[in-house]
Amino acid sequence: MTPSLLFRRVAIAEAITWALLLVGMFLKYVTETTDLGVRVFGMVHGVVFIAYGLVALVTWVNQRWPLGVGLLAVLSAVPPFATIVFDRRAEASGLLEGPWRFGDGGESPTSLPEKVVARLTRQPALAAVVGVIAVASLTGVALVVGPPASGS
């Protein structure tokens, strides 16, 4: 799987979960019929939001994005559907071109973030396990910390 394909899939998933959460919020706050959508889709969106953030960080390192582009990629998860806009513009600008830089026979990593990305891209099974553990751990932390504001 290329960086572009991985990034696109997670960006789309993040946007879909945003849409589901917005539907849940509509049902809870506008129609006042149920809060089930917010409880279920809020959790799903939170998990995918974290996964997107991690994939954006790995892609940022792999693609050698400048600071502004990397921050924009990560922060595009905050407004609804902005991950799709970022993905399309990044693709059109050539920011997602190419393979994993540190794959077999690829470049040698020099910085700590590059060494981490190199290890993960050279061992996809390890990357999947580390990704699941990282998302689960960060989700656990988010659940302990709680929402940014207490609402009804």
Secondary structure by P-SEA (a helix, b strand, c coil): ccaaaaaaaaaaaaaaaaaaaaaaaaacccccccaaaaaaaaaaaaaaaaaaaaaaaaaaaaacccaaaaaaaaacccccaaaaaaaaaaaaaccccccccccccccccccaaaaaaaaaaacaaaaaaaaaaaaaaaaaaaaaaccccccc
